[in-house]
Amino acid sequence: MAEAAKRPAMGRVRGERLEVRITADQKRPIERAAALQGRTVTDFVLTSVQDTARRVIEEYQHLEFSVRDSQAFVEALIDPRPINERLHDTVRRYREKTGV
Protein backbone atom coordinates (compact mmCIF):
# COMPACT_ATOMS: atom_id res chain seq x y z
CA MET A 1 0.00 0.00 0.00
CA ALA A 2 2.86 2.39 0.82
CA GLU A 3 4.31 1.73 -2.66
CA ALA A 4 1.08 2.86 -4.35
CA ALA A 5 1.13 6.12 -2.37
CA LYS A 6 4.55 6.97 -3.84
CA ARG A 7 3.34 6.69 -7.45
CA PRO A 8 2.16 9.74 -9.39
CA ALA A 9 -1.57 10.28 -9.84
CA MET A 10 -3.42 8.04 -12.31
CA GLY A 11 -0.63 5.44 -12.32
CA ARG A 12 1.64 7.51 -14.54
CA VAL A 13 5.33 6.83 -14.16
CA ARG A 14 7.25 9.93 -15.13
CA GLY A 15 10.67 9.08 -16.47
CA GLU A 16 11.22 11.96 -18.87
CA ARG A 17 12.02 15.57 -18.08
CA LEU A 18 11.12 18.72 -19.99
CA GLU A 19 12.70 21.99 -18.97
CA VAL A 20 11.91 25.51 -20.07
CA ARG A 21 13.13 28.93 -18.99
CA ILE A 22 10.59 31.74 -18.86
CA THR A 23 10.47 35.32 -17.66
CA ALA A 24 8.73 36.40 -14.47
CA ASP A 25 6.10 38.13 -16.64
CA GLN A 26 5.39 34.84 -18.40
CA LYS A 27 5.29 32.86 -15.15
CA ARG A 28 2.86 35.06 -13.21
CA PRO A 29 -0.27 34.37 -15.31
CA ILE A 30 0.58 30.66 -15.44
CA GLU A 31 0.78 30.53 -11.65
CA ARG A 32 -2.46 32.48 -11.34
CA ALA A 33 -4.31 30.25 -13.78
CA ALA A 34 -3.06 27.13 -12.01
CA ALA A 35 -4.16 28.54 -8.64
CA LEU A 36 -7.59 29.43 -10.00
CA GLN A 37 -8.03 25.81 -11.05
CA GLY A 38 -6.61 24.50 -7.78
CA ARG A 39 -3.73 22.75 -9.55
CA THR A 40 0.01 22.82 -9.31
CA VAL A 41 1.91 24.81 -11.92
CA THR A 42 3.48 21.57 -13.15
CA ASP A 43 0.09 19.88 -13.58
CA PHE A 44 -1.39 22.98 -15.23
CA VAL A 45 1.51 23.33 -17.69
CA LEU A 46 1.67 19.62 -18.47
CA THR A 47 -2.05 19.37 -19.14
CA SER A 48 -2.06 22.55 -21.23
CA VAL A 49 0.88 21.38 -23.34
CA GLN A 50 -0.62 17.93 -23.85
CA ASP A 51 -3.98 19.39 -24.89
CA THR A 52 -2.30 21.73 -27.36
CA ALA A 53 -0.11 18.94 -28.76
CA ARG A 54 -3.13 16.69 -29.30
CA ARG A 55 -5.03 19.49 -31.03
CA VAL A 56 -2.13 20.30 -33.37
CA ILE A 57 -1.65 16.62 -34.27
CA GLU A 58 -5.36 16.20 -34.97
CA GLU A 59 -5.37 19.28 -37.22
CA TYR A 60 -2.56 17.84 -39.30
CA GLN A 61 -4.04 14.35 -39.45
CA HIS A 62 -7.38 15.43 -40.89
CA LEU A 63 -7.77 16.62 -44.44
CA GLU A 64 -10.76 18.82 -44.89
CA PHE A 65 -11.98 19.46 -48.40
CA SER A 66 -14.56 21.92 -49.53
CA VAL A 67 -17.33 20.52 -51.72
CA ARG A 68 -15.58 21.91 -54.81
CA ASP A 69 -12.24 20.41 -53.75
CA SER A 70 -13.87 17.04 -53.10
CA GLN A 71 -15.52 17.03 -56.52
CA ALA A 72 -12.27 17.97 -58.26
CA PHE A 73 -10.42 15.21 -56.38
CA VAL A 74 -12.97 12.53 -57.32
CA GLU A 75 -13.04 13.68 -60.95
CA ALA A 76 -9.23 13.48 -61.10
CA LEU A 77 -9.38 9.91 -59.80
CA ILE A 78 -12.12 8.88 -62.21
CA ASP A 79 -10.81 10.70 -65.27
CA PRO A 80 -7.13 11.61 -64.79
CA ARG A 81 -5.57 14.07 -67.19
CA PRO A 82 -2.82 12.78 -69.48
CA ILE A 83 0.73 13.19 -68.22
CA ASN A 84 2.34 16.14 -69.94
CA GLU A 85 6.00 16.93 -70.57
CA ARG A 86 6.21 19.28 -67.59
CA LEU A 87 5.15 16.50 -65.22
CA HIS A 88 7.67 14.11 -66.79
CA ASP A 89 10.41 16.69 -66.19
CA THR A 90 9.30 17.23 -62.60
CA VAL A 91 9.38 13.49 -61.87
CA ARG A 92 12.79 13.16 -63.53
CA ARG A 93 14.25 16.03 -61.43
CA TYR A 94 12.74 14.56 -58.26
CA ARG A 95 14.28 11.17 -58.97
CA GLU A 96 17.67 12.75 -59.73
CA LYS A 97 17.65 14.69 -56.44
CA THR A 98 16.36 11.88 -54.26
CA GLY A 99 17.93 8.89 -55.96
CA VAL A 100 14.57 7.15 -56.23
HUSULHU-V879169 format. One record per backbone hydrogen bond with DSSP energy under -1.0 kcal/mol. CO is the residue of the C=O (numbers start at 0). NH is the residue of the N-H. E is the energy in kcal/mol with one decimal. If there is no record, write none. Layout:
CO;NH;E + CO;NH;E
//
This chain:
0;4;-1.4 + 7;10;-1.2 + 8;11;-1.4 + 22;26;-2.0 + 23;27;-2.2 + 26;30;-2.7 + 27;31;-2.4 + 28;32;-2.6 + 29;33;-2.4 + 30;34;-2.4 + 31;35;-2.6 + 32;36;-1.5 + 33;38;-2.9 + 34;37;-1.2 + 39;43;-2.7 + 40;44;-3.0 + 41;45;-2.8 + 42;46;-2.6 + 43;47;-2.4 + 44;48;-2.8 + 45;49;-2.5 + 46;50;-2.6 + 47;51;-2.2 + 48;52;-2.7 + 49;53;-2.6 + 50;54;-2.2 + 51;55;-2.5 + 52;56;-2.5 + 53;57;-2.6 + 54;58;-2.2 + 55;59;-1.8 + 56;60;-1.3 + 57;61;-1.2 + 65;69;-2.6 + 66;70;-2.3 + 67;71;-2.3 + 68;72;-2.4 + 69;73;-2.4 + 70;74;-2.5 + 71;75;-2.1 + 72;76;-1.7 + 73;77;-2.5 + 74;78;-3.2 + 83;87;-1.9 + 84;88;-2.4 + 85;89;-2.2 + 86;90;-2.6 + 87;91;-2.3 + 88;92;-2.6 + 89;93;-2.3 + 90;94;-2.5 + 91;95;-2.2 + 92;96;-2.3 + 93;97;-2.4 + 94;98;-2.1
//
